[in-house]
Amino acid sequence: MNDFTRLSYILILSFLIIESCKSQNKDPKTQKTEQEQIKKVREYNPKDKKILSAYIDTIALDRFKKEIYKFEKEDSLQPNRIIDIVFVGSSSIRKWENLEKDMKGLRVLNRGFGGSTVPEAIFYSDILILKHKPKKIVIYSGDNDVSTLNSSTKKTIDSYKYLYNLLNSELPNTKIFILSIKPSPARWAFWSQMQEVNNLLKEFCDSKGNCNYIDISSSMIDSTGNLKDELFLKDRIHLNEKGYKLWADIIYDSIK
């Protein structure tokens, strides 16, 4: 390597290091301001605690404030966009990177966050859903309630009913779609209880005029009763591209 080439490499490397440091080290004032804004996203007040502790009392409902702050920031940059359908729920929605493409031109908004639960969807419903005044809402939740927080079937259903009643009272002309809780290899031990929740969710939706239950779980199990492992990532919880393709076909046909 000649001196000119060596010098070029050194200069390029130096530039990359400087740029990397810039992106990783925000100005302290900017960082402090952002942290203050995150704190103000949604205060967890006594009224919230009184209502929501009936459904869940083992976690801080504002644990995903950072993600919600990012949503608020994104909304502020696009105040006039038209949203017809809001998808809200846990990481199975959050990780759906091709949601817009899979919904074939429908004006959708992905508001999946963290490994969230139904009470957390209630807690942030004004920011995630209500402010957008969508024509339709698609909800996927309950997976973490049952499997990681050991929420009872009754508490999970009651929290779903509360969420539905809240959304319906604020947006009476909006159609609400509730997805069944999916089975997964890593959480197969909870499948029996998840099925109980699903059956009760269907009963509840069938009793309401604008609540629609979408069964995405039956198609994830083969004719012998075994789970289709090929639909999942290596973590054996979340869907891979094939899994989302299956969901997309079922959901699109129901909400289009």
Backbone torsions as a table, in degrees:
resi	resn	phi	psi	omega
1	MET	NA	125.7	-179.1
2	ASN	-80.3	171.5	-175.3
3	ASP	-62.6	-37.4	-179.1
4	PHE	-64.4	-45.0	179.8
5	THR	-64.2	-41.5	-179.9
6	ARG	-62.4	-42.6	179.8
7	LEU	-64.4	-38.7	179.1
8	SER	-62.4	-44.2	178.9
9	TYR	-61.1	-42.5	-178.8
10	ILE	-63.1	-43.5	-179.5
11	LEU	-64.6	-43.4	179.5
12	ILE	-63.7	-44.5	179.9
13	LEU	-62.2	-42.4	179.4
14	SER	-61.5	-42.1	179.6
15	PHE	-62.0	-44.6	-179.1
16	LEU	-63.8	-39.4	179.6
17	ILE	-64.8	-43.9	-179.6
18	ILE	-62.5	-45.4	-179.6
19	GLU	-64.0	-37.8	179.0
20	SER	-64.0	-42.6	179.5
21	CYS	-64.2	-37.5	178.9
22	LYS	-60.2	-45.3	-176.2
23	SER	-71.7	-30.2	-176.1
24	GLN	-87.6	-26.5	-176.8
25	ASN	-112.1	90.9	179.0
26	LYS	-70.4	157.7	174.1
27	ASP	-59.0	131.5	-176.8
28	PRO	-53.6	-38.2	-179.9
29	LYS	-64.5	-43.0	179.1
30	THR	-63.6	-42.4	-179.1
31	GLN	-63.7	-42.1	-179.5
32	LYS	-65.1	-43.5	179.1
33	THR	-60.3	-43.0	-179.8
34	GLU	-63.6	-42.2	179.2
35	GLN	-62.6	-38.1	178.3
36	GLU	-66.4	-39.4	179.2
37	GLN	-66.6	-38.8	178.4
38	ILE	-62.0	-41.3	179.5
39	LYS	-60.5	-31.7	-176.1
40	LYS	-87.4	-1.9	-174.7
41	VAL	-51.5	-52.9	-178.7
42	ARG	-160.0	109.1	-178.3
43	GLU	-74.8	135.8	178.6
44	TYR	-87.9	93.6	-173.5
45	ASN	-93.7	169.5	-178.5
46	PRO	-56.7	-34.0	179.6
47	LYS	-64.2	-45.4	177.1
48	ASP	-58.0	-47.1	-176.3
49	LYS	-61.1	-42.4	-178.6
50	LYS	-62.6	-42.2	-178.0
51	ILE	-73.5	-50.4	-169.3
52	LEU	-83.5	-20.4	178.7
53	SER	-66.2	-16.4	176.6
54	ALA	-67.6	-23.9	-177.8
55	TYR	-105.0	-31.0	-178.3
56	ILE	-157.4	131.2	-178.8
57	ASP	-138.3	18.2	-176.5
58	THR	-106.6	-3.6	179.6
59	ILE	-136.1	160.1	172.9
60	ALA	-82.5	120.5	-174.6
61	LEU	-67.8	-13.8	179.0
62	ASP	-101.1	23.6	-176.3
63	ARG	-67.6	-18.1	-179.5
64	PHE	-106.4	30.0	-177.5
65	LYS	-55.2	-37.8	-177.9
66	LYS	-60.5	-43.5	-179.8
67	GLU	-66.7	-39.1	179.9
68	ILE	-66.8	-37.9	177.3
69	TYR	-60.1	-40.9	178.3
70	LYS	-62.4	-39.1	177.2
71	PHE	-62.8	-43.9	-179.5
72	GLU	-62.8	-40.1	179.3
73	LYS	-64.1	-44.3	178.8
74	GLU	-61.6	-42.8	179.4
75	ASP	-62.2	-38.7	-178.1
76	SER	-67.1	-25.3	179.6
77	LEU	-83.8	-17.2	179.9
78	GLN	-132.1	62.7	-173.4
79	PRO	-67.1	-22.8	-174.3
80	ASN	-105.0	8.3	-178.2
81	ARG	-70.4	148.7	-178.8
82	ILE	-99.4	122.8	179.9
83	ILE	-116.2	121.6	178.2
84	ASP	-92.7	-36.0	-175.1
85	ILE	-134.1	125.5	174.8
86	VAL	-104.2	126.4	171.9
87	PHE	-98.2	124.1	-178.6
88	VAL	-131.9	150.0	178.6
89	GLY	153.0	-155.5	-174.0
90	SER	-88.8	-159.6	-172.8
91	SER	-64.6	-21.0	177.0
92	SER	-66.3	-27.2	172.3
93	ILE	-85.3	-45.3	-178.3
94	ARG	-55.4	-39.8	-176.4
95	LYS	-82.9	0.6	-179.2
96	TRP	-79.9	81.9	-173.4
97	GLU	-68.4	-29.5	-177.8
98	ASN	-102.0	26.3	-176.1
99	LEU	-55.4	-49.5	-177.5
100	GLU	-60.5	-44.2	179.1
101	LYS	-65.8	-42.8	-177.8
102	ASP	-67.3	-24.1	178.4
103	MET	-89.9	11.7	167.6
104	LYS	49.7	52.7	173.8
105	GLY	93.2	-8.8	175.6
106	LEU	-65.9	143.5	-177.4
107	ARG	-83.1	91.2	-173.9
108	VAL	-110.1	157.8	177.0
109	LEU	-131.5	126.6	179.9
110	ASN	-90.4	115.7	177.8
111	ARG	-125.1	42.0	171.5
112	GLY	-78.8	142.7	-178.9
113	PHE	-147.1	139.4	175.6
114	GLY	47.8	-150.6	171.1
115	GLY	-107.2	59.2	-167.4
116	SER	-74.8	169.3	-178.1
117	THR	-122.6	173.8	179.1
118	VAL	-61.3	-46.8	178.5
119	PRO	-58.2	-31.9	178.2
120	GLU	-72.1	-32.1	173.9
121	ALA	-66.2	-36.6	175.9
122	ILE	-64.7	-48.5	-176.2
123	PHE	-56.6	-40.7	-177.2
124	TYR	-104.8	16.7	-173.9
125	SER	-60.3	-33.8	-179.7
126	ASP	-65.1	-38.3	-178.8
127	ILE	-80.3	-42.5	-174.3
128	LEU	-77.0	-36.2	-169.0
129	ILE	-124.3	-60.6	-167.4
130	LEU	-57.9	-40.8	-176.8
131	LYS	-62.2	-24.3	-177.5
132	HIS	-86.7	-14.0	-179.6
133	LYS	45.5	55.3	-177.5
134	PRO	-72.6	160.6	175.6
135	LYS	-78.9	-27.4	-178.4
136	LYS	-141.6	149.6	177.2
137	ILE	-129.4	131.7	176.6
138	VAL	-115.1	124.2	-175.4
139	ILE	-117.4	130.2	169.0
140	TYR	-126.2	113.3	178.6
141	SER	-158.7	176.2	-179.9
142	GLY	103.1	-24.1	-179.9
143	ASP	-58.6	-52.3	-179.5
144	ASN	-74.1	-31.2	178.8
145	ASP	-56.3	-48.5	-176.4
146	VAL	-75.8	-46.2	-168.7
147	SER	-85.9	-36.3	-175.8
148	THR	-105.3	-23.9	-179.1
149	LEU	-109.1	-0.3	179.0
150	ASN	53.2	37.4	176.9
151	SER	-68.2	140.2	179.3
152	SER	-70.8	161.9	177.2
153	THR	-58.3	-43.5	-178.2
154	LYS	-62.3	-46.2	-179.1
155	LYS	-64.0	-39.2	-179.9
156	THR	-64.8	-45.2	179.1
157	ILE	-65.8	-43.7	-179.4
158	ASP	-61.6	-39.0	179.0
159	SER	-67.9	-36.5	176.5
160	TYR	-64.2	-41.9	178.9
161	LYS	-62.1	-40.4	178.8
162	TYR	-63.2	-44.4	179.6
163	LEU	-61.6	-46.3	179.5
164	TYR	-59.7	-48.7	-177.8
165	ASN	-61.8	-37.6	177.7
166	LEU	-63.4	-50.3	-178.7
167	LEU	-64.6	-41.5	-177.7
168	ASN	-67.4	-35.2	179.6
169	SER	-71.5	-35.0	-179.2
170	GLU	-83.6	-33.0	-177.2
171	LEU	-130.9	69.8	-173.3
172	PRO	-62.9	-21.8	-179.4
173	ASN	-96.8	5.3	-178.9
174	THR	-92.9	133.5	176.9
175	LYS	-82.0	136.1	-178.5
176	ILE	-113.9	128.1	179.3
177	PHE	-116.8	126.2	178.5
178	ILE	-112.6	122.9	178.8
179	LEU	-84.1	142.3	175.4
180	SER	-63.7	153.4	174.9
181	ILE	-70.4	133.5	-176.8
182	LYS	-84.2	150.8	169.7
183	PRO	-82.0	157.1	174.0
184	SER	-152.5	151.7	-177.2
185	PRO	-57.0	-42.4	-176.2
186	ALA	-71.8	-20.2	-177.5
187	ARG	-119.3	24.5	-177.6
188	TRP	-60.5	-29.9	-179.7
189	ALA	-63.3	-21.4	-179.1
190	PHE	-97.1	0.4	-172.0
191	TRP	-61.2	-36.6	-179.8
192	SER	-60.0	-46.5	179.0
193	GLN	-68.6	-37.7	177.9
194	MET	-60.8	-37.9	177.1
195	GLN	-64.0	-38.6	176.2
196	GLU	-59.5	-46.6	179.1
197	VAL	-61.5	-45.2	-179.7
198	ASN	-59.0	-44.9	-179.5
199	ASN	-61.4	-40.8	179.7
200	LEU	-72.5	-34.0	176.0
201	LEU	-63.1	-42.2	179.0
202	LYS	-63.0	-45.1	178.6
203	GLU	-58.4	-44.2	-178.9
204	PHE	-63.5	-48.2	-179.5
205	CYS	-62.6	-38.5	179.9
206	ASP	-63.5	-23.3	-178.5
207	SER	-88.7	-4.8	-178.5
208	LYS	-115.2	144.4	-176.5
209	GLY	-69.5	-35.7	-175.8
210	ASN	-117.8	25.8	175.3
211	CYS	-112.1	122.8	-175.7
212	ASN	-119.6	123.1	179.3
213	TYR	-91.2	128.1	178.0
214	ILE	-114.2	117.7	-179.5
215	ASP	-84.8	102.2	176.3
216	ILE	-101.9	-7.4	-173.9
217	SER	-84.3	-36.7	-176.9
218	SER	-58.0	-38.2	-178.1
219	SER	-73.9	-7.6	179.7
220	MET	-93.1	1.1	179.5
221	ILE	-121.8	135.9	-176.2
222	ASP	-81.0	179.9	-175.0
223	SER	-65.9	-17.8	179.3
224	THR	-94.4	1.3	178.9
225	GLY	90.8	5.6	179.6
226	ASN	-93.6	145.9	179.2
227	LEU	-71.0	142.1	178.3
228	LYS	-83.4	92.1	-175.8
229	ASP	-60.7	-24.3	-176.3
230	GLU	-69.7	-4.7	-179.4
231	LEU	-89.9	-2.8	-170.0
232	PHE	-117.7	155.4	173.1
233	LEU	-73.0	177.7	-178.5
234	LYS	-64.0	-23.6	179.3
235	ASP	-73.0	-9.7	175.6
236	ARG	64.3	20.5	176.1
237	ILE	-122.5	-49.0	-173.5
238	HIS	-93.2	156.5	-176.4
239	LEU	-79.0	148.0	170.8
240	ASN	-96.1	-171.9	-177.4
241	GLU	-58.7	-39.0	179.7
242	LYS	-66.3	-39.1	178.8
243	GLY	-63.9	-43.9	179.1
244	TYR	-67.9	-31.0	177.2
245	LYS	-63.7	-41.5	177.7
246	LEU	-61.3	-48.5	178.4
247	TRP	-59.0	-46.2	-175.2
248	ALA	-57.5	-44.7	-178.4
249	ASP	-61.6	-41.7	-178.1
250	ILE	-71.3	-47.7	-174.6
251	ILE	-69.2	-43.9	-178.4
252	TYR	-58.2	-43.8	-179.5
253	ASP	-63.1	-25.9	-178.0
254	SER	-86.2	-29.2	-172.5
255	ILE	-110.4	-9.1	-174.2
256	LYS	-61.9	NA	NA
